[in-house]
Amino acid sequence: MRELEKQMQHICVVGLNWGDEGKGKIVDVLASDADAVVRYQGGANAGHTVYIGEVRHVLHHLPMGVLHDGILAVLGNGMVLEPAKLLDEVELLPEEAVSRIRISDRAHIVLPHHAAVEKLREQSAAHPIGTTLRGIGPAYQDKFGRDGIRMGDIMTPGFIEGVLPGKLRELTQRLGIPGEGIDEAIQICNRLKERLESQVTDTRQLLHKLHQQGKKLLFEGAQGCMLDIDFGTYPFVTSSSPSFLGLGPGTGFSPRKIDHVVGVTKAYCTRVGEGPFPSEIHGEEAEALREAGGEFGTTTGRPRRVGWLDIPALRFAVELNDLDSFALTKADVLDGWETIPVVTAYRLDGEELGQFPDSLTDLEGLEPVIEQWPGWSQVDEVSMRPFIDRLMQATGIPVSILSTGRRRDEVCVFEPFRAEGELA
């Protein structure tokens, strides 16, 4: 891609559905014009996949920018980091790429007792959330309960040996799992310090310095905004703010400096875990779509629930994220369909609703209203133009990126990133 225009200094990529929208590939495409790619929330429950040629690359903590030469990969303070998983990712990278990683000293740590307590809670819950059981939620609970352990703590001389054991004994006792994972936690924290101490820094200060130098920053959220802790389908949500609203507290960088927000949506919808999913389909139709799209969790391998593109939910996401443009993915899965089912409204107690409800009770009672939109013979700007035009009419938002396949080079990029219809 050619260099972005000067006024397009900073971009944010967000997921508009329930996660798994293909954000990793979109970030990878835009990263070629960035100086740093910044992840601002979530943990190893995220799974970003990109194909370079036929080689599949999966990252859980690290932003896709780390796969580009010369680009900084920044893990922001809003993240919770699982040391063993992070080290596994790091070991798959060349040392030159590792040297470009920057980790916030304010980012919190996910330790073995977090996963243990989450597993107990899910098993005993009357209505389980369907989490990844990685301890993400309990780590955020410790953060907001002011009991968390941060990367800066781990790097402080004497902390692991002198402070951490006592703190973990107190925490595990309070949680009802006395002594759980303490020895393992001390061991993994020592490994983390030994391997990545030089990468830990004040990333808030770093980002402001890069901004002042005129560098281009690309921000990415994990999961999708319909799982936002405040504005998603609560309580069936993640433990952070994957919407654009999470960028500020997750990095210390003002959202007022962001020039363009790109929202990623599939041409259909998926969801992993429990919770409302108004456009969900079932049976053979769902199984065929799931298999065609390879809809199995990157992190867990679980089959994803599938449904049609949901316009009321998309309008909600557009407003919440103050969206500038769409990146449309997985359209190739629907190649050759004469028409595409799209949910354009809901019906509740005989009344038609054009907006996504705030009430969880109302969500559970919705009946989708489905329209048939024009299909396409192949994924390209010409064949898909009728569908893209309908999407813009329904939401007021243009498509700026169209993914035409799973590989990095299978993409069509439009204004404002390129002249209309040029290939990346």
C-alpha positions as CSV (number, residue, x, y, z in Angstrom):
1,M,0.0,0.0,0.0
2,R,1.2,3.5,-0.6
3,E,1.8,5.9,2.2
4,L,-1.4,7.3,3.8
5,E,-2.2,11.0,3.4
6,K,-0.6,13.2,6.1
7,Q,-3.9,14.0,7.8
8,M,-4.5,10.3,8.3
9,Q,-1.8,9.9,11.0
10,H,-3.6,7.5,13.5
11,I,-6.1,4.7,12.7
12,C,-8.1,2.4,15.0
13,V,-9.4,-1.0,14.0
14,V,-12.4,-2.4,16.0
15,G,-14.6,-5.5,15.7
16,L,-18.3,-4.7,15.2
17,N,-19.8,-8.0,16.0
18,W,-19.1,-10.6,18.7
19,G,-15.5,-11.1,17.8
20,D,-13.8,-13.3,15.2
21,E,-14.5,-10.8,12.5
22,G,-11.1,-11.1,10.8
23,K,-9.5,-8.0,12.5
24,G,-6.0,-9.6,12.4
25,K,-5.9,-9.6,8.6
26,I,-7.2,-6.0,8.4
27,V,-4.6,-4.8,10.9
28,D,-2.0,-6.7,8.9
29,V,-3.0,-4.9,5.7
30,L,-3.0,-1.4,7.3
31,A,0.2,-2.1,9.3
32,S,2.4,-1.6,6.2
33,D,1.8,2.1,6.5
34,A,2.2,2.3,10.3
35,D,5.2,2.9,12.5
36,A,3.7,1.2,15.5
37,V,0.7,-1.1,16.0
38,V,-0.9,-0.9,19.5
39,R,-3.2,-3.4,21.2
40,Y,-5.2,-1.8,24.0
41,Q,-7.3,-4.4,25.9
42,G,-7.9,-8.1,26.4
43,G,-5.5,-11.0,26.8
44,A,-4.7,-14.4,25.4
45,N,-8.5,-15.0,24.9
46,A,-8.0,-13.1,21.6
47,G,-6.8,-15.1,18.5
48,H,-5.7,-13.1,15.5
49,T,-5.0,-15.1,12.4
50,V,-3.4,-14.1,9.1
51,Y,-2.2,-16.1,6.1
52,I,1.1,-15.0,4.5
53,G,1.1,-17.1,1.3
54,E,-0.2,-20.4,2.6
55,V,1.5,-20.1,6.0
56,R,-1.0,-19.5,8.9
57,H,0.2,-17.2,11.7
58,V,-1.8,-17.1,14.9
59,L,-1.1,-14.5,17.6
60,H,-2.9,-14.1,20.9
61,H,-1.3,-11.1,22.7
62,L,0.9,-9.6,20.1
63,P,-0.6,-7.3,17.4
64,M,-0.1,-8.4,13.8
65,G,2.3,-5.5,13.2
66,V,5.1,-7.6,14.7
67,L,5.1,-9.6,11.5
68,H,6.2,-6.5,9.5
69,D,9.8,-5.4,9.5
70,G,10.6,-2.2,11.4
71,I,7.2,-1.7,13.1
72,L,6.9,-1.5,16.8
73,A,4.4,-3.9,18.4
74,V,3.0,-2.3,21.6
75,L,1.0,-4.0,24.3
76,G,-0.9,-1.3,26.2
77,N,-1.7,-0.9,29.8
78,G,-5.3,-2.0,29.3
79,M,-4.2,-5.6,28.5
80,V,-3.9,-8.5,30.9
81,L,-0.9,-10.7,29.9
82,E,-0.6,-14.4,30.4
83,P,3.2,-15.0,30.9
84,A,3.4,-18.5,29.6
85,K,1.3,-17.8,26.5
86,L,3.2,-14.6,25.8
87,L,6.5,-16.3,26.0
88,D,5.3,-19.1,23.7
89,E,4.4,-16.4,21.1
90,V,7.7,-14.6,21.5
91,E,9.7,-17.8,21.0
92,L,8.1,-18.3,17.5
93,L,9.5,-14.9,16.4
94,P,13.0,-14.0,15.1
95,E,15.0,-12.0,17.6
96,E,14.7,-8.9,15.5
97,A,10.9,-8.9,15.8
98,V,11.2,-9.5,19.6
99,S,13.4,-6.4,19.9
100,R,10.5,-4.3,18.4
101,I,8.0,-5.4,21.1
102,R,7.1,-2.8,23.8
103,I,5.1,-3.8,26.9
104,S,3.4,-1.4,29.2
105,D,4.7,-1.5,32.8
106,R,1.1,-0.9,33.8
107,A,-0.3,-4.0,32.1
108,H,-1.6,-6.6,34.5
109,I,-0.5,-10.3,34.8
110,V,-2.8,-13.4,34.5
111,L,-1.4,-16.1,36.8
112,P,-2.4,-19.8,37.3
113,H,-4.8,-19.0,40.2
114,H,-6.8,-16.8,38.0
115,A,-7.6,-19.6,35.6
116,A,-8.3,-22.0,38.5
117,V,-10.9,-19.6,40.1
118,E,-12.5,-18.9,36.7
119,K,-12.9,-22.6,36.0
120,L,-14.6,-23.1,39.4
121,R,-17.0,-20.2,38.8
122,E,-18.0,-21.4,35.4
123,Q,-18.6,-24.9,36.6
124,S,-20.7,-23.8,39.5
125,A,-22.7,-21.0,37.7
126,A,-26.4,-21.5,37.0
127,H,-25.9,-19.7,33.7
128,P,-22.2,-20.0,32.6
129,I,-20.8,-17.2,30.4
130,G,-18.9,-19.6,28.2
131,T,-15.5,-18.0,28.7
132,T,-12.2,-19.3,27.4
133,L,-11.2,-20.3,31.0
134,R,-7.9,-18.5,30.7
135,G,-8.3,-16.4,33.8
136,I,-8.9,-13.1,32.0
137,G,-12.0,-12.1,34.0
138,P,-10.5,-12.8,37.4
139,A,-7.3,-10.9,36.4
140,Y,-9.4,-7.9,35.6
141,Q,-11.3,-8.3,38.9
142,D,-8.0,-8.2,40.7
143,K,-7.0,-5.1,38.7
144,F,-10.2,-3.2,39.7
145,G,-10.1,-4.5,43.2
146,R,-6.6,-3.0,43.5
147,D,-5.1,-6.4,44.1
148,G,-3.5,-6.9,40.7
149,I,0.1,-7.6,39.8
150,R,1.6,-5.5,37.0
151,M,4.5,-6.0,34.6
152,G,6.3,-3.1,36.4
153,D,6.0,-5.0,39.7
154,I,7.6,-8.2,38.1
155,M,10.5,-6.1,36.8
156,T,11.2,-4.5,40.2
157,P,14.3,-6.0,41.9
158,G,13.3,-8.3,44.8
159,F,9.6,-8.3,44.0
160,I,9.3,-11.9,42.8
161,E,11.4,-13.4,45.6
162,G,10.3,-11.1,48.4
163,V,6.8,-9.8,47.8
164,L,5.1,-12.1,45.3
165,P,4.9,-15.3,47.3
166,G,3.2,-13.6,50.3
167,K,0.8,-11.7,48.0
168,L,-0.2,-14.9,46.2
169,R,-0.8,-16.8,49.5
170,E,-3.1,-14.0,50.6
171,L,-5.0,-13.8,47.3
172,T,-5.5,-17.6,46.9
173,Q,-6.6,-17.9,50.6
174,R,-9.2,-15.2,50.0
175,L,-10.4,-16.8,46.9
176,G,-10.9,-20.2,48.5
177,I,-8.1,-21.9,46.6
178,P,-5.2,-21.7,49.1
179,G,-1.8,-22.2,47.6
180,E,-3.1,-22.7,44.1
181,G,-0.4,-22.2,41.4
182,I,2.0,-20.2,43.6
183,D,5.2,-22.1,42.7
184,E,4.2,-22.2,39.1
185,A,3.5,-18.4,39.1
186,I,6.9,-17.6,40.7
187,Q,8.7,-19.7,38.1
188,I,6.9,-18.2,35.1
189,C,7.4,-14.7,36.4
190,N,11.1,-15.3,36.7
191,R,11.1,-16.5,33.1
192,L,9.1,-13.5,32.0
193,K,11.5,-11.1,33.6
194,E,14.6,-12.8,32.3
195,R,13.3,-12.9,28.7
196,L,11.4,-9.6,28.3
197,E,12.7,-7.1,30.9
198,S,14.2,-4.9,28.3
199,Q,10.8,-4.7,26.4
200,V,8.9,-3.3,29.4
201,T,8.5,0.5,29.4
202,D,6.1,3.4,29.9
203,T,4.1,2.9,26.7
204,R,1.9,5.9,27.4
205,Q,5.0,8.1,27.2
206,L,6.2,6.2,24.2
207,L,3.0,6.7,22.2
208,H,3.0,10.5,22.9
209,K,6.6,10.7,21.8
210,L,5.8,8.9,18.6
211,H,2.9,11.2,18.0
212,Q,5.0,14.3,18.4
213,Q,7.5,12.9,16.0
214,G,4.8,12.6,13.3
215,K,4.8,8.8,13.4
216,K,1.7,6.8,12.3
217,L,0.0,4.7,15.0
218,L,-2.4,1.9,14.3
219,F,-4.6,0.8,17.3
220,E,-6.4,-2.5,17.5
221,G,-9.0,-3.9,19.8
222,A,-9.5,-7.6,20.5
223,Q,-12.9,-9.4,20.5
224,G,-15.8,-7.3,19.2
225,C,-17.8,-4.3,20.5
226,M,-20.9,-6.4,21.1
227,L,-18.9,-8.0,23.9
228,D,-18.0,-4.7,25.5
229,I,-18.2,-4.9,29.3
230,D,-20.3,-1.7,29.4
231,F,-22.2,-1.8,26.1
232,G,-22.3,-5.4,25.1
233,T,-24.9,-8.1,25.8
234,Y,-24.1,-8.0,29.5
235,P,-23.5,-10.3,31.4
236,F,-22.5,-12.4,28.4
237,V,-19.5,-10.2,27.6
238,T,-15.8,-10.0,27.9
239,S,-14.0,-8.2,30.8
240,S,-12.8,-5.1,29.0
241,S,-13.8,-2.5,26.4
242,P,-13.0,-3.8,22.9
243,S,-14.9,-0.9,21.4
244,F,-13.2,2.3,20.3
245,L,-14.1,3.7,23.7
246,G,-11.5,1.4,25.3
247,L,-8.6,3.0,23.4
248,G,-8.1,5.9,25.8
249,P,-8.0,4.1,29.1
250,G,-6.2,1.2,27.5
251,T,-3.3,3.2,26.3
252,G,-3.2,6.7,27.9
253,F,-3.5,8.1,24.3
254,S,-6.3,10.5,23.6
255,P,-9.0,9.2,21.2
256,R,-9.3,12.8,20.0
257,K,-6.0,12.2,18.1
258,I,-7.5,9.3,16.1
259,D,-8.2,10.3,12.5
260,H,-10.1,7.3,11.3
261,V,-12.0,4.3,12.9
262,V,-12.3,1.2,10.8
263,G,-15.0,-1.3,11.9
264,V,-14.6,-4.9,10.8
265,T,-17.6,-7.0,10.1
266,K,-18.2,-10.3,8.3
267,A,-20.7,-10.6,5.6
268,Y,-22.5,-12.8,8.1
269,C,-22.2,-13.0,11.9
270,T,-20.7,-15.4,14.4
271,R,-20.6,-15.7,18.2
272,V,-18.6,-18.0,20.6
273,G,-20.0,-18.7,24.1
274,E,-23.4,-18.1,25.6
275,G,-25.7,-15.0,25.3
276,P,-28.2,-13.4,23.0
277,F,-27.6,-13.7,19.2
278,P,-30.7,-12.3,17.4
279,S,-29.7,-13.4,13.9
280,E,-28.6,-16.9,14.8
281,I,-29.5,-19.8,12.5
282,H,-29.6,-23.6,13.3
283,G,-29.6,-27.0,11.8
284,E,-28.2,-28.0,8.4
285,E,-28.1,-24.4,7.2
286,A,-26.0,-23.3,10.1
287,E,-23.7,-26.4,9.8
288,A,-23.1,-25.7,6.1
289,L,-22.2,-22.0,6.8
290,R,-19.9,-22.9,9.7
291,E,-18.0,-25.5,7.6
292,A,-17.7,-23.1,4.6
293,G,-16.4,-20.3,6.8
294,G,-14.1,-22.5,9.0
295,E,-15.9,-21.1,12.0
296,F,-14.1,-22.7,14.8
297,G,-12.5,-20.7,17.6
298,T,-8.8,-19.7,17.1
299,T,-8.2,-19.8,20.8
300,T,-10.5,-22.7,21.9
301,G,-11.3,-24.6,18.8
302,R,-15.0,-24.5,19.8
303,P,-17.6,-24.4,16.9
304,R,-18.9,-20.8,16.6
305,R,-22.6,-20.1,16.5
306,V,-23.5,-18.6,13.1
307,G,-26.1,-16.2,11.8
308,W,-26.9,-13.6,9.2
309,L,-25.5,-10.1,9.0
310,D,-27.5,-8.0,11.6
311,I,-28.2,-4.4,10.5
312,P,-29.7,-3.2,13.8
313,A,-26.7,-4.5,15.7
314,L,-24.4,-3.0,13.1
315,R,-26.1,0.4,13.4
316,F,-25.6,0.2,17.2
317,A,-21.9,-0.6,16.6
318,V,-21.5,2.3,14.1
319,E,-22.8,4.8,16.7
320,L,-20.9,3.3,19.6
321,N,-17.6,3.4,17.8
322,D,-18.2,6.7,15.9
323,L,-17.3,4.7,12.8
324,D,-15.8,6.1,9.7
325,S,-15.7,3.1,7.4
326,F,-16.3,-0.7,7.2
327,A,-13.8,-3.5,6.5
328,L,-15.9,-6.3,5.1
329,T,-14.6,-9.8,5.5
330,K,-15.5,-13.4,4.8
331,A,-17.5,-12.4,1.7
332,D,-15.8,-15.2,-0.2
333,V,-17.7,-17.7,1.9
334,L,-20.9,-16.6,0.2
335,D,-19.5,-16.6,-3.4
336,G,-22.1,-17.7,-5.9
337,W,-25.2,-17.0,-3.7
338,E,-27.9,-15.3,-5.8
339,T,-29.2,-13.5,-2.8
340,I,-27.8,-13.0,0.8
341,P,-30.1,-13.2,3.9
342,V,-29.7,-10.0,6.0
343,V,-31.5,-9.2,9.2
344,T,-32.9,-5.6,8.7
345,A,-35.1,-5.4,11.8
346,Y,-36.6,-7.3,14.7
347,R,-40.1,-8.2,15.7
348,L,-41.0,-8.1,19.4
349,D,-44.5,-8.8,20.6
350,G,-45.8,-8.0,17.1
351,E,-44.0,-4.7,16.9
352,E,-41.2,-4.1,14.4
353,L,-38.0,-2.7,15.8
354,G,-35.2,-1.1,13.8
355,Q,-32.8,-0.6,16.7
356,F,-30.8,-2.9,18.8
357,P,-32.5,-3.2,22.3
358,D,-30.8,-2.3,25.5
359,S,-32.6,-4.8,27.5
360,L,-31.3,-8.4,27.8
361,T,-34.9,-9.6,28.3
362,D,-36.0,-7.9,25.0
363,L,-33.0,-9.4,23.2
364,E,-34.0,-12.9,24.2
365,G,-37.5,-12.4,22.8
366,L,-36.6,-11.0,19.4
367,E,-37.7,-12.5,16.1
368,P,-35.4,-11.4,13.2
369,V,-36.9,-9.8,10.1
370,I,-35.0,-11.0,7.1
371,E,-34.5,-9.4,3.7
372,Q,-32.8,-10.9,0.7
373,W,-30.0,-8.6,-0.6
374,P,-28.2,-9.0,-3.9
375,G,-25.5,-11.7,-4.0
376,W,-22.3,-11.9,-6.0
377,S,-20.6,-14.3,-8.3
378,Q,-17.1,-13.5,-6.9
379,V,-15.7,-11.2,-4.3
380,D,-14.6,-8.0,-6.1
381,E,-15.6,-4.4,-6.2
382,V,-17.8,-4.8,-9.4
383,S,-19.7,-8.0,-8.4
384,M,-20.3,-6.8,-4.8
385,R,-21.2,-3.2,-5.6
386,P,-25.0,-3.8,-5.2
387,F,-24.5,-5.4,-1.8
388,I,-22.0,-2.7,-0.7
389,D,-24.4,0.0,-1.8
390,R,-27.3,-1.5,0.2
391,L,-25.0,-1.7,3.3
392,M,-24.1,2.0,3.0
393,Q,-27.8,2.9,2.5
394,A,-28.7,1.0,5.6
395,T,-25.9,2.3,7.9
396,G,-24.6,5.5,6.3
397,I,-21.1,4.1,6.4
398,P,-18.9,3.3,3.3
399,V,-16.7,0.2,2.8
400,S,-13.0,1.0,2.7
401,I,-11.6,-2.5,2.7
402,L,-12.9,-5.7,1.2
403,S,-11.3,-9.0,2.0
404,T,-11.4,-11.2,-1.0
405,G,-9.9,-14.4,0.6
406,R,-7.9,-15.6,3.5
407,R,-4.4,-14.6,2.4
408,R,-2.7,-11.2,3.2
409,D,-2.7,-10.3,-0.5
410,E,-6.3,-11.1,-1.1
411,V,-7.8,-7.7,-0.4
412,C,-9.3,-4.7,-2.2
413,V,-8.8,-1.3,-0.6
414,F,-10.8,1.8,-1.4
415,E,-10.9,5.5,-0.2
416,P,-9.6,6.9,2.1
417,F,-6.7,4.4,2.0
418,R,-6.4,4.2,-1.8
419,A,-8.0,5.4,-4.9
420,E,-11.4,3.8,-5.5
421,G,-11.1,0.0,-6.1
422,E,-7.3,-0.4,-6.3
423,L,-5.9,-3.7,-5.1
424,A,-3.5,-3.7,-2.1
